[in-house]
Amino acid sequence: MALTPKLIIFSISEPKPSLPDGGKAWRRTFDAVKVQDGSLVAQWQAQLPHRSFSSDRDRFLQLDDRLFYITKEEVAEINLEDITLKKHGWR
């Protein structure tokens, strides 16, 4: 979970149906809600599922006015303006 002055952003990894080889896949979703009333502002969902998920390694990092999401394999910046404008995958 990440807190900003206007938004609370939740990171959710949803299990997907088993793969043909019996493995599990996960799909990452972010929900952004208003601090003021908890209403949903926007949601972003990964297009492709991934096989690995480790909740102890995935986290948000806020540096000044920039927000990052860090996993074992990558670092991605989350543009807060994209959330309110519903751009770049945010709906």
N, C-alpha and C positions, 0 to 999 in steps of 0.2 A: 504494500500500500504506500502511496505517495501523497503528501499533503501539500497543497499550494494555497495561497490566500483565497482563491475562488473555487478550487476543485479538490476532490478526493479521487485518486485514480487507483483502481484495484487491478491487480494482475491475477488472472485465473487461468489455470491449465485444465482444460476439459478432456477427460478420456474419450477416445473415439473407439468405435467398434474394432474388434480384433482384426489384425491383418491376416492375409491368407496363410502366412507362416506361423500364426499363433501369437505373434508379438503384439504389444500394445503400442498405440500411437496417442499423442497428446496434441491438442490444438490450443495455442495461446490466445487469450482474449483479454483486452483491457476495457474496463468500464470506467467512465468519468462521470462523476455525480457532483452536483452543486453542494458546496459547503452549507449554504444558507438553508436549503430545504431537503436535500438528499435526492432530488429528482435527477433522472438520467439526462446527461447532456449529450453524450455520444458514446459509441462503442467501436472498437477496432478488433478485428479477428484475423489471425494469420491465415494465409491462403492454403498453406501446406502444413500438414501435421508433422510432428517430429517424434522420434522414438525415445529420446532421453528427456527426463524431467527430474530436476533435483531442486526442490523448494528451498533447501538450505543454501543454495548458491545463487539463485535468481533474486535480484534486488534492485531497488531504485536508488539513485544517487543524485542529489541536488547540489549543484555548484553555482552559487550566485543565482541568476535567473534562468539557468539551464537545467533540464531534467534528463537523466540518462536511465536506461534500463540495462542491467548487466547480467549476463548469463555466463555459464562456464565457457561457452564458445564465442560469444560476441558482446559488443557494446553498441547500443543504439540510442540516439538522441530522440527524445519525444518533444516535438514542437507543440507547445501549449496553444498557440494560435490555430494550428491545424485542428485541434479538438473543437474549439468554439466555431470555427468556420466549416467544420466537417469536410476536411480535405485530406488527401493522401490516405485513403482507406478508412477514415473515421466516418461513421454513419450516425 
